[in-house]
Amino acid sequence: MDGAHSTDHGGGHRAYIGSFTSGGGRGVITAAVDPATGALTPLSAEGSLPDPSYLALDRGAGVLYAVSEADRGAAGAFRPTAAGLAPFGAPVAVGGAGPTHLCLAGGRLLTANYASGSVSSLPLAADGGVSAPAAVLAYEGSGPDADRQTGPHPHQVLPDPSGRWVLAVDLGTDEVRVLAPGPAGGGPRVHAVASLRAGTGPRHLAFHPSGAVVYVLHELEPLLTVCRWNADPGLLDPVAEVPVAPAGGLDGVRAHPSAIIVSSDGRFVWAAVRGTDTLVTFSLAGGPEEPRATSTVGCGGRWPRDLAADPAGRRLYAANERSGDVTWFDVDPRTGRPVRAGSMPAPAASCVVLG
């Protein structure tokens, strides 16, 4: 998956925004990005895939992939064009329910199937088209939260910088599984498991640019776990915990962290927190293993489900699901603090990817 800027046929940058069609969203929205200001302007929407909640862009192949977060989960592919997006083949069933995330790894498309507790591997053709699942890796286990952890709930799949492994974050079992993608035509296998504190509900993670540190963001407790990552043996080791918000919430409002990203220069970590509707900045001035919270600002809307940053680290974009917008922020280059700069309507926004 490549989040770097590309140039379309009209000479401008693009953003792609996933949204929940069941909540009034328009599907996958294409927006123009002003390179000088970062402002978004909606161009078109592609609504053929229900509830395209998460997106992944393969710039080299010129294909945008999306998961349909439905009971019968599916994955769809689109070709970006000057006019917007064109469906590329029919959606393919992933063999799992409620997929919430996807990634490209080893010539395959992997999906994290939250509701059915599995990870699916779908083969890709030479032209980037998606085929039926090669394999579905089902998980077992549970956690102490009787409402949210009665079974496994993979929420994210992400390749490591070496390209040898995929890390699968499981909210239901408080684990991060290290997966070996497997041979061509086959499915992933579990190589190692990192157990995190019970009941914290890990949701998403992000790598430091050094490739040696991973930050895991938890949903059930507002917490960031710092881990060391060693790609040679493929092992993840938790070393520290850092609060993202007060454990009891702010003014009685419970915090539900959702998304985490690291600046391209490795100086800052940003986390989105639903409920409190905030963006938290962590400074890494003390080193990658010592994030320190330095600012908390409003997300510009309600229920920030996803975050994206431009490659230069000058701007952040928050997909605010319940207020129905994508808000962008200028980043203070000295402190990393986001400063709201504008917003674009996007009903039921769930994900934003810069292309």
VOPAGU-2260 file (C-alpha; in pm, 1 decimal, decimal comma):
REM VOPAGU-2260
SITE   aa  ch    i         X         Y         Z
SITE  MET   A    0       0,0       0,0       0,0
SITE  ASP   A    1     140,1     331,2    -101,2
SITE  GLY   A    2      10,9     654,0      49,4
SITE  ALA   A    3     242,0     882,5    -147,4
SITE  HIS   A    4     103,4    1152,2    -372,6
SITE  SER   A    5      39,7    1068,7    -733,8
SITE  THR   A    6     -74,9    1292,9   -1014,1
SITE  ASP   A    7    -393,2    1221,0   -1207,1
SITE  HIS   A    8    -466,8    1297,8   -1570,7
SITE  GLY   A    9    -586,0    1645,4   -1477,6
SITE  GLY   A   10    -263,1    1734,4   -1300,3
SITE  GLY   A   11    -401,8    1751,2    -943,6
SITE  HIS   A   12    -371,5    1541,7    -631,3
SITE  ARG   A   13    -657,3    1324,6    -511,9
SITE  ALA   A   14    -805,3    1196,2    -188,4
SITE  TYR   A   15   -1034,6     893,7    -160,1
SITE  ILE   A   16   -1287,2     880,7     122,8
SITE  GLY   A   17   -1470,4     565,3     230,1
SITE  SER   A   18   -1814,1     597,0     389,6
SITE  PHE   A   19   -2096,0     384,7     527,8
SITE  THR   A   20   -2375,2     372,4     269,4
SITE  SER   A   21   -2601,0     218,7     537,0
SITE  GLY   A   22   -2552,5     541,9     734,5
SITE  GLY   A   23   -2621,3     779,4     446,7
SITE  GLY   A   24   -2273,6     779,5     294,2
SITE  ARG   A   25   -2210,7     804,1     -79,9
SITE  GLY   A   26   -1969,1     510,0    -106,1
SITE  VAL   A   27   -1615,4     603,4    -210,4
SITE  ILE   A   28   -1580,5     977,0    -267,4
SITE  THR   A   29   -1307,0    1121,7    -487,0
SITE  ALA   A   30   -1188,9    1469,9    -389,2
SITE  ALA   A   31    -930,0    1705,8    -534,7
SITE  VAL   A   32    -650,8    1812,9    -298,3
SITE  ASP   A   33    -513,6    2164,6    -335,3
SITE  PRO   A   34    -135,2    2114,9    -317,1
SITE  ALA   A   35     -82,0    2461,7    -171,4
SITE  THR   A   36    -345,0    2459,8     103,5
SITE  GLY   A   37    -444,6    2095,0     142,9
SITE  ALA   A   38    -810,8    2189,1      90,7
SITE  LEU   A   39   -1045,5    1918,8     -38,5
SITE  THR   A   40   -1304,5    1967,3    -310,9
SITE  PRO   A   41   -1549,1    1681,4    -382,7
SITE  LEU   A   42   -1546,0    1560,7    -741,9
SITE  SER   A   43   -1751,8    1240,6    -762,9
SITE  ALA   A   44   -1875,4     937,4    -570,4
SITE  GLU   A   45   -1881,0     567,1    -656,5
SITE  GLY   A   46   -2157,7     388,0    -465,3
SITE  SER   A   47   -2167,1      36,8    -613,3
SITE  LEU   A   48   -1997,2    -130,1    -313,6
SITE  PRO   A   49   -2202,0    -124,7      10,8
SITE  ASP   A   50   -2032,4      21,9     317,8
SITE  PRO   A   51   -1676,7      64,3     180,5
SITE  SER   A   52   -1534,0     134,4     525,3
SITE  TYR   A   53   -1163,2     104,1     453,9
SITE  LEU   A   54    -946,5     165,9     148,6
SITE  ALA   A   55    -597,7      75,0      26,2
SITE  LEU   A   56    -430,3     234,3    -275,4
SITE  ASP   A   57    -176,3      52,4    -490,7
SITE  ARG   A   58     -22,4     339,0    -683,4
SITE  GLY   A   59     204,6     113,9    -888,6
SITE  ALA   A   60     -85,4     -92,7   -1022,7
SITE  GLY   A   61    -319,8     206,0   -1036,6
SITE  VAL   A   62    -587,8      29,3    -830,7
SITE  LEU   A   63    -784,5     135,6    -523,7
SITE  TYR   A   64    -916,4    -149,1    -307,6
SITE  ALA   A   65   -1204,6    -131,9     -60,0
SITE  VAL   A   66   -1368,4    -367,0     189,1
SITE  SER   A   67   -1744,2    -386,3     220,1
SITE  GLU   A   68   -1810,1    -400,1     595,1
SITE  ALA   A   69   -2121,7    -614,9     567,1
SITE  ASP   A   70   -2241,6    -945,4     711,7
SITE  ARG   A   71   -2126,3   -1107,2     389,5
SITE  GLY   A   72   -1798,3    -920,9     360,6
SITE  ALA   A   73   -1655,8    -838,5      20,8
SITE  ALA   A   74   -1364,9    -660,2    -141,8
SITE  GLY   A   75   -1388,2    -438,5    -446,5
SITE  ALA   A   76   -1134,8    -283,1    -680,4
SITE  PHE   A   77   -1149,6      49,1    -864,5
SITE  ARG   A   78    -932,6     226,1   -1117,6
SITE  PRO   A   79    -875,2     596,6   -1048,9
SITE  THR   A   80    -946,0     808,0   -1357,6
SITE  ALA   A   81    -957,9    1178,2   -1430,0
SITE  ALA   A   82   -1335,2    1165,6   -1374,5
SITE  GLY   A   83   -1324,0     967,0   -1049,1
SITE  LEU   A   84   -1332,9     590,7    -991,4
SITE  ALA   A   85   -1431,2     310,3   -1226,0
SITE  PRO   A   86   -1516,2     -36,4   -1082,7
SITE  PHE   A   87   -1253,8    -292,2   -1181,9
SITE  GLY   A   88   -1424,8    -631,1   -1186,9
SITE  ALA   A   89   -1709,9    -746,9    -965,4
SITE  PRO   A   90   -1680,0    -741,0    -584,3
SITE  VAL   A   91   -1542,2   -1065,7    -440,8
SITE  ALA   A   92   -1663,2   -1234,0    -122,3
SITE  VAL   A   93   -1388,6   -1251,0     140,8
SITE  GLY   A   94   -1533,3   -1552,1     322,8
SITE  GLY   A   95   -1577,1   -1355,2     643,6
SITE  ALA   A   96   -1814,6   -1110,1     809,6
SITE  GLY   A   97   -1765,8    -741,8     881,4
SITE  PRO   A   98   -1420,4    -677,5     729,5
SITE  THR   A   99   -1281,6    -355,5     879,0
SITE  HIS   A  100    -937,0    -329,6     720,5
SITE  LEU   A  101    -727,7    -453,5     430,3
SITE  CYS   A  102    -370,7    -443,6     304,3
SITE  LEU   A  103    -154,5    -559,7      15,4
SITE  ALA   A  104     110,0    -819,1     100,7
SITE  GLY   A  105     303,8   -1068,6    -108,4
SITE  GLY   A  106      90,4   -1026,4    -417,6
SITE  ARG   A  107    -231,3   -1082,0    -222,4
SITE  LEU   A  108    -503,4    -874,0     -63,3
SITE  LEU   A  109    -555,3    -948,8     306,2
SITE  THR   A  110    -867,5    -848,9     498,2
SITE  ALA   A  111    -931,2    -832,4     874,2
SITE  ASN   A  112   -1279,4    -978,0     926,3
SITE  TYR   A  113   -1388,3    -827,6    1257,7
SITE  ALA   A  114   -1726,9    -994,5    1302,1
SITE  SER   A  115   -1624,4   -1349,7    1208,7
SITE  GLY   A  116   -1281,4   -1340,3    1376,2
SITE  SER   A  117   -1067,7   -1425,3    1075,0
SITE  VAL   A  118    -817,5   -1298,9     819,7
SITE  SER   A  119    -875,4   -1367,3     450,5
SITE  SER   A  120    -618,6   -1385,3     173,2
SITE  LEU   A  121    -735,7   -1303,7    -179,0
SITE  PRO   A  122    -506,4   -1361,4    -477,6
SITE  LEU   A  123    -442,3   -1073,6    -715,6
SITE  ALA   A  124    -406,0   -1104,8   -1090,7
SITE  ALA   A  125    -118,6    -944,0   -1277,8
SITE  ASP   A  126    -342,1    -648,3   -1365,9
SITE  GLY   A  127    -441,6    -598,9    -999,9
SITE  GLY   A  128    -782,2    -765,1   -1020,9
SITE  VAL   A  129    -915,2    -952,8    -715,4
SITE  SER   A  130   -1001,5   -1325,1    -723,8
SITE  ALA   A  131   -1187,9   -1549,0    -480,8
SITE  PRO   A  132   -1021,6   -1608,3    -139,1
SITE  ALA   A  133    -727,4   -1846,3    -145,0
SITE  ALA   A  134    -764,1   -1908,7     227,8
SITE  VAL   A  135    -940,8   -1792,0     542,7
SITE  LEU   A  136    -742,9   -1806,0     865,3
SITE  ALA   A  137    -987,5   -1838,3    1155,7
SITE  TYR   A  138    -887,3   -1733,6    1506,7
SITE  GLU   A  139    -990,0   -1852,5    1851,8
SITE  GLY   A  140    -988,2   -1686,9    2192,1
SITE  SER   A  141   -1162,4   -1417,0    2392,7
SITE  GLY   A  142   -1098,9   -1141,4    2646,3
SITE  PRO   A  143   -1244,7   -1023,0    2978,6
SITE  ASP   A  144   -1480,8    -758,7    2835,1
SITE  ALA   A  145   -1818,3    -935,2    2827,0
SITE  ASP   A  146   -1961,2    -693,7    2571,4
SITE  ARG   A  147   -1675,7    -663,7    2322,2
SITE  GLN   A  148   -1445,7    -963,2    2372,6
SITE  THR   A  149   -1658,0   -1277,4    2360,8
SITE  GLY   A  150   -1451,3   -1394,5    2063,2
SITE  PRO   A  151   -1169,3   -1287,0    1833,2
SITE  HIS   A  152   -1213,9    -958,7    1644,4
SITE  PRO   A  153    -926,0    -877,0    1407,2
SITE  HIS   A  154    -947,5    -504,5    1334,9
SITE  GLN   A  155    -638,2    -433,2    1124,4
SITE  VAL   A  156    -384,6    -608,4     903,0
SITE  LEU   A  157     -63,9    -422,9     816,4
SITE  PRO   A  158     259,4    -535,1     646,2
SITE  ASP   A  159     586,0    -459,1     823,5
SITE  PRO   A  160     846,9    -241,0     647,1
SITE  SER   A  161    1057,3    -544,4     552,8
SITE  GLY   A  162     769,8    -694,1     356,5
SITE  ARG   A  163     823,1   -1031,6     521,0
SITE  TRP   A  164     541,7   -1021,1     775,6
SITE  VAL   A  165     189,1    -896,1     832,8
SITE  LEU   A  166      77,0    -780,5    1177,9
SITE  ALA   A  167    -288,0    -852,7    1260,8
SITE  VAL   A  168    -436,6    -658,0    1552,0
SITE  ASP   A  169    -709,0    -845,7    1743,3
SITE  LEU   A  170    -938,1    -637,6    1964,9
SITE  GLY   A  171   -1122,0    -944,6    2094,0
SITE  THR   A  172    -823,8   -1136,9    2229,2
SITE  ASP   A  173    -585,3    -852,0    2323,1
SITE  GLU   A  174    -322,5    -986,0    2085,1
SITE  VAL   A  175    -116,1    -887,9    1784,4
SITE  ARG   A  176     -46,7   -1187,6    1563,6
SITE  VAL   A  177     255,8   -1191,7    1335,8
SITE  LEU   A  178     153,9   -1360,4    1012,9
SITE  ALA   A  179     371,4   -1507,9     741,4
SITE  PRO   A  180     187,7   -1423,6     416,3
SITE  GLY   A  181     254,1   -1773,4     278,8
SITE  PRO   A  182     344,3   -1900,6     -68,2
SITE  ALA   A  183     173,6   -1776,0    -382,6
SITE  GLY   A  184    -174,8   -1921,4    -403,5
SITE  GLY   A  185    -176,1   -2008,4     -33,8
SITE  GLY   A  186    -291,4   -1833,8     279,1
SITE  PRO   A  187    -121,3   -1675,7     579,6
SITE  ARG   A  188     -10,2   -1868,1     884,9
SITE  VAL   A  189      48,0   -1752,0    1240,3
SITE  HIS   A  190     420,4   -1713,8    1305,3
SITE  ALA   A  191     414,3   -1552,0    1651,0
SITE  VAL   A  192     172,5   -1389,2    1895,5
SITE  ALA   A  193     230,3   -1083,2    2115,8
SITE  SER   A  194      -7,2   -1069,7    2413,8
SITE  LEU   A  195    -106,0    -725,2    2538,9
SITE  ARG   A  196    -274,4    -629,6    2864,2
SITE  ALA   A  197    -608,6    -806,9    2905,0
SITE  GLY   A  198    -920,4    -602,3    2838,9
SITE  THR   A  199    -749,6    -313,1    2660,8
SITE  GLY   A  200    -878,8    -402,5    2313,8
SITE  PRO   A  201    -597,8    -324,8    2067,0
SITE  ARG   A  202    -744,8    -175,1    1747,6
SITE  HIS   A  203    -474,3     -29,7    1520,0
SITE  LEU   A  204     -96,4       1,5    1506,1
SITE  ALA   A  205     164,0     204,6    1320,2
SITE  PHE   A  206     537,2     162,6    1257,0
SITE  HIS   A  207     803,2     419,1    1335,9
SITE  PRO   A  208    1003,2     504,5    1019,4
SITE  SER   A  209    1305,3     328,6    1172,9
SITE  GLY   A  210    1112,9       3,3    1138,9
SITE  ALA   A  211    1219,4    -102,1    1488,7
SITE  VAL   A  212     930,4      38,9    1696,6
SITE  VAL   A  213     555,6     -18,7    1674,9
SITE  TYR   A  214     280,1     182,0    1844,2
SITE  VAL   A  215     -40,9      -8,3    1924,9
SITE  LEU   A  216    -355,1     195,4    1992,9
SITE  HIS   A  217    -623,4      41,3    2214,3
SITE  GLU   A  218    -998,1     101,4    2183,3
SITE  LEU   A  219   -1137,0     -38,6    2509,2
SITE  GLU   A  220    -886,8     151,9    2722,8
SITE  PRO   A  221    -740,2     484,4    2600,5
SITE  LEU   A  222    -387,0     355,9    2583,2
SITE  LEU   A  223     -82,3     343,0    2357,4
SITE  THR   A  224     148,8      40,5    2387,0
SITE  VAL   A  225     506,0      87,0    2266,4
SITE  CYS   A  226     659,4    -229,7    2122,4
SITE  ARG   A  227     997,8    -325,7    1984,2
SITE  TRP   A  228     985,7    -492,6    1645,6
SITE  ASN   A  229    1257,9    -726,7    1523,4
SITE  ALA   A  230    1194,6    -826,4    1162,4
SITE  ASP   A  231    1468,4   -1090,3    1150,7
SITE  PRO   A  232    1289,8   -1336,2    1382,4
SITE  GLY   A  233     951,6   -1166,8    1329,0
SITE  LEU   A  234     890,6   -1086,5    1695,4
SITE  LEU   A  235     695,6    -804,7    1861,9
SITE  ASP   A  236     776,9    -720,5    2226,6
SITE  PRO   A  237     569,2    -473,3    2434,7
SITE  VAL   A  238     791,8    -245,1    2643,9
SITE  ALA   A  239     578,9      45,7    2771,3
SITE  GLU   A  240     226,9     187,1    2803,7
SITE  VAL   A  241     133,5     553,9    2760,7
SITE  PRO   A  242    -213,9     699,6    2835,3
SITE  VAL   A  243    -394,8     860,8    2542,4
SITE  ALA   A  244    -675,1    1008,4    2753,8
SITE  PRO   A  245    -787,7     986,1    3117,6
SITE  ALA   A  246    -905,0     631,1    3193,2
SITE  GLY   A  247   -1242,1     756,9    3316,1
SITE  GLY   A  248   -1291,5     988,0    3019,5
SITE  LEU   A  249   -1329,7    1364,6    3008,3
SITE  ASP   A  250   -1629,6    1520,8    3187,1
SITE  GLY   A  251   -1791,7    1179,1    3201,8
SITE  VAL   A  252   -1742,5    1108,9    2830,1
SITE  ARG   A  253   -1564,5     782,2    2762,8
SITE  ALA   A  254   -1272,1     785,5    2520,5
SITE  HIS   A  255   -1262,5     536,5    2231,9
SITE  PRO   A  256    -930,6     566,3    2042,4
SITE  SER   A  257    -957,8     474,4    1675,7
SITE  ALA   A  258    -664,0     559,1    1448,6
SITE  ILE   A  259    -290,7     620,5    1480,8
SITE  ILE   A  260     -24,2     752,2    1243,1
SITE  VAL   A  261     342,8     847,2    1270,8
SITE  SER   A  262     497,7    1145,5    1095,1
SITE  SER   A  263     725,3    1057,8     804,8
SITE  ASP   A  264    1023,2    1218,0     981,8
SITE  GLY   A  265     963,8    1009,9    1296,2
SITE  ARG   A  266     918,1    1310,3    1526,9
SITE  PHE   A  267     549,3    1279,6    1613,7
SITE  VAL   A  268     266,9    1030,7    1668,7
SITE  TRP   A  269     -97,4    1133,0    1627,8
SITE  ALA   A  270    -398,0     946,0    1765,3
SITE  ALA   A  271    -767,3    1005,2    1697,3
SITE  VAL   A  272   -1003,7     955,5    1990,8
SITE  ARG   A  273   -1379,5     914,9    1950,1
SITE  GLY   A  274   -1618,1    1012,1    2227,7
SITE  THR   A  275   -1394,1    1296,9    2339,7
SITE  ASP   A  276   -1362,2    1381,5    1965,8
SITE  THR   A  277    -998,5    1481,0    1990,9
SITE  LEU   A  278    -661,9    1443,3    1820,1
SITE  VAL   A  279    -370,6    1376,5    2054,4
SITE  THR   A  280     -12,3    1463,0    1959,0
SITE  PHE   A  281     283,4    1272,3    2103,6
SITE  SER   A  282     636,4    1402,5    2075,0
SITE  LEU   A  283     917,8    1153,5    2013,6
SITE  ALA   A  284    1191,0    1401,0    2108,3
SITE  GLY   A  285    1309,5    1160,8    2378,9
SITE  GLY   A  286    1339,9     874,2    2129,6
SITE  PRO   A  287    1100,6     639,9    1946,5
SITE  GLU   A  288    1031,1     435,4    2260,6
SITE  GLU   A  289     936,0     740,6    2468,5
SITE  PRO   A  290     624,5     908,7    2325,7
SITE  ARG   A  291     509,7    1204,3    2535,8
SITE  ALA   A  292     164,7    1360,1    2496,3
SITE  THR   A  293     210,2    1729,6    2420,4
SITE  SER   A  294    -126,9    1855,3    2291,6
SITE  THR   A  295    -492,4    1762,3    2256,8
SITE  VAL   A  296    -716,0    1946,2    2008,8
SITE  GLY   A  297   -1068,4    1900,8    1876,2
SITE  CYS   A  298   -1106,6    1677,3    1570,3
SITE  GLY   A  299   -1323,3    1937,1    1393,9
SITE  GLY   A  300   -1632,2    1717,0    1409,6
SITE  ARG   A  301   -1768,3    1410,4    1587,1
SITE  TRP   A  302   -1642,8    1051,1    1608,9
SITE  PRO   A  303   -1306,6    1065,2    1423,6
SITE  ARG   A  304   -1276,6     715,7    1276,6
SITE  ASP   A  305    -961,6     754,7    1067,6
SITE  LEU   A  306    -656,4     976,1    1021,7
SITE  ALA   A  307    -425,6    1039,6     727,5
SITE  ALA   A  308    -119,2    1258,7     681,7
SITE  ASP   A  309      33,5    1401,2     367,4
SITE  PRO   A  310     380,2    1257,8     290,3
SITE  ALA   A  311     555,6    1578,3     395,2
SITE  GLY   A  312     385,4    1573,5     735,2
SITE  ARG   A  313     246,1    1924,0     683,6
SITE  ARG   A  314    -121,4    1828,9     713,7
SITE  LEU   A  315    -356,2    1584,5     883,7
SITE  TYR   A  316    -698,7    1471,5     763,4
SITE  ALA   A  317    -962,9    1333,6    1002,6
SITE  ALA   A  318   -1262,0    1133,5     877,8
SITE  ASN   A  319   -1536,5    1230,8    1123,3
SITE  GLU   A  320   -1808,2     968,1    1090,8
SITE  ARG   A  321   -2095,4    1109,0    1298,0
SITE  SER   A  322   -2062,4    1471,5    1191,9
SITE  GLY   A  323   -2018,3    1361,0     830,4
SITE  ASP   A  324   -1705,6    1544,6     723,4
SITE  VAL   A  325   -1335,8    1524,6     653,6
SITE  THR   A  326   -1151,0    1799,5     839,3
SITE  TRP   A  327    -794,7    1898,4     753,9
SITE  PHE   A  328    -532,7    2052,3     979,4
SITE  ASP   A  329    -206,2    2235,4     927,3
SITE  VAL   A  330      68,6    2081,1    1141,6
SITE  ASP   A  331     298,2    2309,9    1340,3
SITE  PRO   A  332     644,0    2196,1    1220,3
SITE  ARG   A  333     800,3    2265,3    1559,5
SITE  THR   A  334     546,4    2107,2    1795,8
SITE  GLY   A  335     342,1    1877,2    1572,0
SITE  ARG   A  336      21,8    2037,4    1700,0
SITE  PRO   A  337    -262,6    2025,8    1442,9
SITE  VAL   A  338    -441,5    2353,0    1365,3
SITE  ARG   A  339    -781,6    2325,6    1197,4
SITE  ALA   A  340    -777,1    2467,5     844,0
SITE  GLY   A  341   -1103,3    2355,8     684,2
SITE  SER   A  342   -1351,2    2074,5     622,5
SITE  MET   A  343   -1551,0    1905,4     347,2
SITE  PRO   A  344   -1891,5    1736,4     389,7
SITE  ALA   A  345   -1869,1    1356,3     366,4
SITE  PRO   A  346   -2168,0    1180,1     525,9
SITE  ALA   A  347   -2075,8     875,6     740,1
SITE  ALA   A  348   -1704,4     916,1     655,7
SITE  SER   A  349   -1496,2     620,2     768,6
SITE  CYS   A  350   -1156,6     639,7     598,1
SITE  VAL   A  351    -941,6     881,6     401,4
SITE  VAL   A  352    -651,1     786,3     174,4
SITE  LEU   A  353    -431,3    1035,7      -7,4
SITE  GLY   A  354    -335,7     938,6    -360,5
